[in-house]
Amino acid sequence: MSEARNVSRALKVLAALGLPREQRNERSALCLLALLNIKRSDGWERAEAPLIGITPVMEFSLNEYGKKYAPNTRETFRRQTMHQFVESGLALYNSDDPSRPVNSPKAVYQIAPEALELLKCYGTNKWSESLKQYLSVRDTLSTRYAKQREQRKIPVQIAPNRSIDLSPGLHSELIKAIIEDFGSRFVPGGKLIYAGDTGEKWAYFDKEKLTALGGSTGLTRQNA
């Protein structure tokens, strides 16, 4: 069947790109096909670069490849596939609006331009050479995209010689104002114990200070 053929091809592509074994599965293959908008009867030369969110990716998997995922697996898609795609430089996150909060329901992904050009060659006599060239600069591309993501983060001064970086968005701007403005004005000399982040729950946590104040010593990153 054509559905199985494209899924199989996507799995081979993920292996050729060196994605970890944990991301070389049917879910990740379908995510890649959704990022490229490659439907069941499409050839890879027709690959596109739509902006697409997690729920539309799951809908694409069902409508085009007959694979249904439960709504409560959205976080698995995000954390166990799309996050790794972004980290590797294969996909971009919120490329239309980099300032969009991480937890925004409008969050979208898009295949990276360099990856799109490569994957259009899949199945042609240009594939091997194009893959070799792409892999030779992939680390550079990944580093470049990572630096761009870092530059969008919001720095927050939590002590005279210490700062943390929060994910972009109004929520982080509010946290910054609370710590730097409200805190310094109304709690002078106060010490920060915890600051959350929409991208990383534990942006900052001083367990020793919490314990010294009589707080729960059972509070950990795993069970919070």
Summary of the structure (lengths in Angstrom):
residues: 224
radius of gyration: 21.1
end to end distance: 46.0
largest distance: 67.8
contacts: 624
relative contact order: 0.09
helix: 52%
strand: 10%
